[in-house]
Amino acid sequence: MTEFDVAVLFADLSLILLMARVAGRVAHRLGQPAVIGEIVGGVLLGPTLFHGALAHLLFPVEVRPYLSALADLGLVLFMFVVGLEVDFGRLRGCGRIAAGTVLGSAAVPLALGALLALHLLGERHPASRAGFILFIAVAVSVTAFPVLARILTDRSMNGSWLGTIALTSAAACDLFAWAALAVVQVLTGSGGRTHWMVLLVVPYGLLLFTRGRPLLARALSSGRPGGPAPAGGLAVVLTGLLVSAAVTQVLGLHFVLGAFLFGLVVPREAAGLKSVLLPRVQFTTTLLLPVYFIVAGLNADLSRIGMSGLADLGLILAVAVTGKFAGTWLGARSQGLDARRSAVLATLMNTRGLTELIALSVGLQIGLLDRGLYSEMVVMAVVTTVMTGPLLRCFARPDDRLPMKQEHDQGQEQERHQEHEHEQEQRYERGPTGLEGGARWCCRGRH
């Protein structure tokens, strides 16, 4: 790397951070999460504009490998945060409505996605037909857990009952999506690894949960209940995170799976984890993720989507939106949730955002997607996330923002009121009593 390349790299990083800031503000003004502006900005700085001349001028080929390395590091940290924020206690506490939502929002898109994949195969020759079908099915069933959490926070729904159901369902869908993505990589035989090496991820995962989690708990313990985290805690976590990402990459799986798995393993009860570790990792992620958007944008060329590409794009959007919305709505309705709230939940689960982009990049790297189909799927990810805000304004009501406890108390009050009305109706059906009954009896006797 020459001195000139180093200067260009630093200049590119400053440009990327400026772009992310401006695009994020524009998206926020339009009522969208900042990540949408950053994704769109990354695509526009790629080969989509001016037939790639702008991309070659701003991001020379000699500098792109270094940008990719920084993007991969940001991706590792981001997937670690996603795994860390999956709350298993919340998964156990939301009951049958969450279960119905997860089942509906996964089963229907998977079925429609498999049919879509059979259509898209056409003249394409992916690395594995079975892997391609499963990948497309998973890609249209993804929900972006981090972007969804941001949307709920912006709309004051993060502590509400519906928000909790949505986050719970999104977390479960994320767990399923990354597990299915691992199966896809096994089917494609990516990375040149033999299948038996990929199977080593199972004992590795068990080792992380049975031995790694207790070791991390001791390393992150301050020795005093509620005390601050030890000074070396951040170094321990980052070292384990990078090792986990390296292990899954060596085994033939993508490094994002190792980062996500390590995030699941880190003990939530560790002292100072939320106050010390998480803010630092998130700060670094906000600096490096825009680099990832640029790298992803360099692979998306919307200018080359012809008429057949537009037809495929329309079909992809129809399948993705219909499958996710209808599946979630039917799943929630089957468990007794009213139609309007089921529509709110379906709108939230239709958010894809960055999680979809990460899955698509994996599909591109392992040879399942060509550049054209990758570009069309990126558009689908952006459009489905942009739809969330306007649809929420149509379906959501102020009482959807009530905290879980307050809504629970109101529900109990309504139940008591309904029971009281039911008792009154039963008394009326049993006939008159007391003085009123005696008066009516006297009247009947006189007649």
C-alpha positions in Angstrom: 0.0 0.0 0.0 1.6 3.3 -1.2 1.5 6.6 0.7 -1.0 7.9 -1.9 -3.3 4.9 -1.2 -3.1 5.7 2.5 -4.1 9.3 1.8 -7.0 8.2 -0.4 -8.2 5.7 2.2 -8.4 8.4 4.9 -10.1 10.7 2.5 -12.6 8.0 1.6 -13.3 7.4 5.3 -14.0 11.0 5.9 -16.3 11.1 2.8 -18.2 8.0 4.0 -18.8 9.4 7.5 -20.0 12.7 6.0 -22.3 10.9 3.7 -23.7 8.8 6.5 -24.3 11.9 8.6 -26.1 13.8 5.8 -28.1 10.8 4.5 -29.1 9.9 8.0 -30.4 13.4 8.7 -32.4 13.5 5.5 -33.9 10.1 6.2 -34.9 11.2 9.7 -36.5 14.3 8.3 -38.6 12.1 6.1 -39.7 10.0 9.0 -37.4 7.1 8.2 -34.7 5.5 10.3 -31.2 6.9 9.7 -29.9 3.5 8.4 -32.2 3.8 5.4 -30.5 7.0 4.3 -27.1 5.4 4.8 -28.1 2.4 2.7 -29.5 4.5 -0.1 -26.4 6.8 0.1 -24.1 3.7 -0.2 -26.0 2.5 -3.3 -25.9 5.9 -5.0 -22.1 6.3 -4.4 -21.7 2.9 -6.1 -21.8 2.0 -9.8 -25.5 3.0 -10.1 -24.7 6.6 -11.0 -22.7 7.6 -14.1 -22.1 4.0 -15.1 -19.6 3.5 -12.3 -17.4 6.5 -13.1 -18.2 8.2 -9.8 -17.5 5.0 -7.9 -14.1 4.4 -9.6 -13.1 8.1 -9.0 -14.0 8.1 -5.3 -13.1 4.5 -4.4 -10.2 3.3 -6.5 -9.7 -0.4 -6.9 -6.4 -0.3 -4.9 -8.2 1.0 -1.8 -11.3 -1.2 -1.9 -9.7 -4.2 -0.1 -8.9 -2.1 2.9 -12.4 -0.6 2.9 -13.7 -4.2 2.8 -11.6 -5.2 5.8 -13.0 -2.2 7.8 -16.5 -3.1 6.7 -16.1 -6.7 7.8 -14.9 -5.5 11.3 -17.9 -3.3 11.6 -20.1 -6.2 10.5 -18.6 -8.4 13.2 -19.3 -5.8 15.9 -22.8 -5.2 14.7 -23.7 -8.9 14.6 -22.3 -9.2 18.1 -24.6 -6.5 19.3 -27.6 -8.1 17.6 -26.9 -11.4 19.4 -26.3 -9.6 22.7 -29.7 -7.9 22.5 -31.6 -11.1 22.0 -33.4 -11.5 25.4 -34.3 -15.2 26.0 -36.4 -14.1 29.0 -38.5 -12.0 26.7 -38.9 -15.0 24.4 -40.4 -17.0 27.2 -42.8 -14.3 28.4 -45.0 -13.4 25.5 -47.1 -16.5 25.2 -49.2 -17.9 22.4 -49.6 -14.6 20.4 -45.8 -14.4 20.0 -45.7 -18.1 19.0 -48.5 -17.6 16.4 -46.8 -14.5 15.1 -43.4 -16.2 14.7 -45.0 -19.3 13.0 -47.0 -17.2 10.6 -44.3 -14.7 9.8 -41.9 -17.6 9.0 -44.0 -20.3 7.4 -45.9 -18.3 4.8 -42.9 -16.3 3.5 -40.8 -19.4 3.4 -43.4 -21.2 1.2 -43.9 -18.3 -1.1 -40.2 -17.6 -1.2 -39.5 -21.2 -2.3 -42.0 -20.8 -5.2 -40.3 -17.5 -6.1 -36.9 -19.2 -6.1 -38.2 -21.8 -8.6 -39.3 -19.0 -10.9 -36.1 -17.0 -10.5 -33.9 -20.0 -11.3 -34.8 -19.8 -15.0 -31.5 -19.3 -16.8 -29.5 -18.9 -13.7 -27.0 -21.5 -12.6 -26.2 -20.9 -8.9 -23.6 -22.9 -7.0 -26.4 -25.1 -5.6 -30.1 -25.3 -6.7 -31.2 -26.5 -3.3 -29.2 -23.8 -1.5 -30.6 -21.1 -3.9 -34.2 -22.1 -3.1 -33.6 -22.2 0.6 -31.7 -18.9 0.5 -34.4 -17.0 -1.4 -37.0 -18.4 1.0 -35.0 -17.2 4.0 -34.2 -13.8 2.4 -37.9 -12.9 1.9 -38.8 -14.0 5.5 -36.1 -11.9 7.3 -37.1 -9.3 9.9 -34.4 -6.7 10.8 -34.3 -6.9 14.6 -32.0 -3.9 15.1 -33.8 -1.5 12.7 -37.1 -2.6 14.2 -35.9 -1.8 17.7 -34.9 1.7 16.4 -38.3 2.3 14.8 -40.1 1.3 18.0 -37.9 3.7 20.1 -38.6 6.5 17.6 -42.3 5.9 17.9 -42.4 5.4 21.7 -43.5 1.8 21.3 -40.4 0.1 22.6 -41.9 -0.7 26.1 -45.4 -1.4 24.8 -47.1 -4.7 24.6 -47.2 -4.8 20.8 -43.6 -3.6 20.7 -42.5 -6.4 23.0 -44.4 -9.0 20.8 -42.7 -7.6 17.7 -39.2 -7.6 19.2 -39.7 -11.1 20.5 -40.9 -12.4 17.2 -38.1 -10.6 15.3 -35.5 -12.1 17.6 -36.9 -15.6 17.0 -36.9 -15.0 13.2 -33.3 -13.8 13.4 -32.3 -17.0 15.2 -34.0 -19.1 12.6 -32.6 -17.0 9.7 -29.0 -17.4 10.7 -29.4 -21.1 11.5 -31.0 -21.6 8.0 -28.1 -19.5 6.5 -25.7 -22.0 8.0 -27.6 -24.8 6.3 -27.4 -22.9 3.0 -23.7 -22.7 3.3 -23.4 -26.4 4.0 -25.5 -27.1 0.9 -23.4 -24.9 -1.3 -20.1 -26.2 0.1 -18.8 -22.7 0.2 -15.2 -21.9 1.1 -13.9 -25.2 -0.3 -14.4 -26.9 3.1 -15.6 -30.4 3.4 -19.0 -31.0 4.9 -17.6 -32.7 8.0 -15.7 -29.6 8.9 -18.9 -27.5 8.8 -20.5 -29.9 11.3 -17.9 -29.0 13.8 -19.9 -25.8 14.4 -22.3 -27.9 16.5 -19.7 -29.0 19.2 -18.2 -25.5 19.0 -21.6 -23.9 19.8 -22.1 -26.4 22.7 -18.6 -25.6 24.0 -19.4 -21.9 23.9 -22.6 -22.2 26.0 -21.3 -24.9 28.5 -17.7 -23.7 29.0 -17.4 -20.3 27.4 -20.3 -18.6 29.1 -19.2 -19.5 32.7 -15.7 -18.3 31.9 -17.0 -15.0 30.5 -19.2 -14.6 33.6 -16.2 -14.9 35.8 -14.0 -12.6 33.6 -16.7 -9.9 33.5 -17.5 -10.1 37.2 -16.2 -7.3 39.4 -16.4 -9.3 42.6 -19.0 -7.0 44.1 -22.8 -7.2 43.3 -23.7 -4.3 41.1 -20.1 -3.1 41.0 -18.4 -1.8 37.9 -17.0 -4.1 35.2 -13.3 -4.8 35.4 -11.0 -2.8 33.2 -10.0 -5.7 31.1 -13.6 -6.8 30.4 -13.8 -5.1 27.1 -10.6 -6.6 25.9 -11.8 -10.1 26.9 -15.1 -9.7 25.1 -13.5 -8.3 21.9 -10.8 -11.1 21.9 -13.4 -13.8 22.2 -15.6 -12.1 19.6 -12.9 -12.0 17.0 -11.8 -15.6 17.8 -15.4 -16.8 17.4 -15.8 -15.0 14.0 -12.5 -16.6 12.9 -13.5 -20.1 14.0 -16.8 -20.1 12.0 -15.0 -18.7 8.9 -12.4 -21.5 9.1 -15.1 -24.1 9.5 -16.7 -22.9 6.2 -19.4 -20.7 7.6 -19.6 -16.9 7.4 -17.9 -15.0 10.1 -21.2 -13.1 10.9 -22.5 -16.4 12.4 -19.6 -16.7 14.8 -20.1 -13.0 15.9 -23.8 -13.6 16.3 -23.3 -16.8 18.3 -20.8 -15.1 20.6 -23.3 -12.3 21.3 -25.8 -14.9 22.4 -23.3 -16.5 24.8 -22.2 -13.3 26.6 -23.9 -13.3 30.0 -26.5 -10.5 30.3 -26.1 -10.4 34.1 -22.5 -9.4 34.0 -21.8 -6.3 36.0 -21.4 -3.1 34.0 -22.1 -4.8 30.6 -24.9 -2.4 29.5 -23.2 0.7 30.9 -19.6 0.1 29.8 -19.3 -2.6 27.1 -22.3 -2.0 24.9 -22.0 1.8 24.4 -18.3 1.4 23.3 -19.1 -1.3 20.9 -22.1 0.5 19.5 -20.0 3.7 19.0 -17.4 1.8 17.0 -20.2 0.2 15.0 -21.7 3.5 14.0 -18.3 4.5 12.7 -17.6 1.4 10.7 -21.1 0.4 9.4 -21.3 3.2 6.9 -18.1 1.7 5.3 -20.1 -1.5 5.0 -22.9 0.3 3.2 -20.4 1.7 0.7 -18.9 -1.8 0.1 -22.4 -3.2 -0.3 -23.3 -0.4 -2.7 -20.3 -1.1 -4.9 -21.9 -4.5 -5.6 -25.4 -3.1 -6.5 -25.8 -1.6 -9.9 -29.4 -0.5 -10.3 -28.7 1.1 -13.7 -28.5 -2.3 -15.4 -31.9 -3.6 -14.3 -33.8 -4.0 -17.6 -37.4 -4.7 -18.3 -37.0 -8.4 -17.2 -35.2 -7.2 -14.1 -38.1 -4.8 -13.3 -40.6 -7.7 -13.7 -38.5 -9.8 -11.3 -38.3 -6.9 -8.9 -42.0 -6.4 -8.9 -42.5 -10.1 -8.2 -39.9 -10.1 -5.4 -41.6 -7.1 -3.8 -45.0 -8.7 -4.1 -43.9 -12.0 -2.6 -41.9 -10.4 0.2 -44.6 -7.9 1.3 -47.5 -10.3 0.9 -45.8 -13.2 2.5 -44.5 -11.4 5.6 -47.6 -9.2 6.1 -50.2 -11.9 5.4 -48.3 -14.5 7.4 -47.9 -12.3 10.4 -51.5 -11.1 10.3 -52.9 -14.6 10.0 -50.7 -15.9 12.8 -51.7 -13.1 15.2 -55.4 -13.3 14.3 -55.3 -17.1 14.9 -54.4 -16.4 18.5 -57.2 -13.9 19.1 -55.6 -10.6 18.4 -57.9 -8.1 16.8 -57.6 -7.2 13.1 -56.1 -3.7 13.6 -53.4 -4.7 16.0 -52.6 -7.7 13.9 -52.0 -5.2 11.0 -49.7 -3.1 13.2 -47.7 -6.2 14.1 -47.6 -7.3 10.5 -46.3 -3.9 9.5 -43.5 -4.0 12.1 -42.5 -7.6 11.1 -42.2 -6.5 7.4 -39.1 -4.4 8.3 -36.0 -5.8 6.8 -33.3 -3.2 6.6 -29.7 -4.0 7.5 -30.3 -7.7 8.4 -31.5 -8.4 4.9 -28.5 -6.6 3.4 -26.1 -8.7 5.5 -27.8 -11.9 4.4 -27.7 -10.8 0.7 -24.0 -10.1 1.0 -23.5 -13.7 2.2 -25.5 -15.0 -0.7 -23.4 -13.0 -3.2 -20.1 -14.2 -1.7 -21.0 -17.8 -1.8 -22.2 -17.7 -5.4 -25.9 -18.0 -5.0 -26.7 -14.5 -6.2 -25.5 -12.7 -9.3 -25.1 -8.9 -9.3 -28.5 -8.3 -11.0 -30.5 -10.3 -8.5 -28.5 -8.9 -5.6 -29.4 -5.4 -6.7 -33.1 -6.3 -7.0 -33.1 -7.8 -3.5 -31.4 -4.7 -2.1 -34.2 -2.5 -3.5 -36.7 -4.9 -1.8 -34.9 -4.5 1.5 -35.1 -0.7 1.3 -38.7 -0.5 0.0 -40.1 -2.9 2.7 -38.3 -0.9 5.4 -39.5 2.5 4.1 -43.1 1.2 4.0 -43.1 0.7 7.8 -43.5 4.4 8.8 -46.5 5.2 6.5 -48.3 2.0 7.3 -47.8 2.6 11.1 -49.4 6.0 10.7 -52.4 4.2 9.1 -52.9 1.4 11.6 -51.4 2.4 14.9 -53.3 4.2 17.7 -52.1 6.1 20.8 -53.0 3.2 23.1 -50.5 1.0 21.2 -47.8 2.9 23.1 -49.0 2.0 26.5 -46.4 0.2 28.7 -47.0 -3.5 29.2 -48.0 -3.1 32.9 -50.4 -0.3 32.2 -52.0 -2.2 29.4 -52.2 -5.3 31.5 -54.0 -3.3 34.3 -56.4 -1.9 31.8 -57.1 -5.3 30.4 -57.9 -6.6 33.9 -60.2 -3.7 34.5 -62.0 -4.4 31.3 -62.4 -8.0 32.2 -63.8 -7.1 35.6 -66.2 -4.7 33.9 -67.3 -7.4 31.5 -67.8 -9.9 34.3 -69.9 -7.4 36.2 -72.1 -6.8 33.2 -72.4 -10.6 32.7 -73.6 -11.0 36.3 -76.2 -8.3 35.8 -77.5 -10.0 32.7 -77.7 -13.3 34.6 -79.6 -11.7 37.4 -82.1 -10.3 35.0 -82.6 -13.6 33.3 -83.2 -15.4 36.6 -86.2 -13.1 37.3 -87.1 -10.4 39.8 -86.2 -10.6 43.5 -87.0 -8.7 46.7 -89.6 -5.9 46.9 -89.7 -5.6 43.1 -90.5 -9.3 42.8 -93.2 -9.1 45.5 -94.9 -6.1 43.8 -94.9 -7.9 40.5 -96.3 -11.0 42.2 -99.1 -8.9 43.7 -100.0 -7.5 40.4 -100.1 -10.9 38.8 -102.4 -12.2 41.7 -104.9 -9.4 41.1 -105.2 -10.2 37.5 
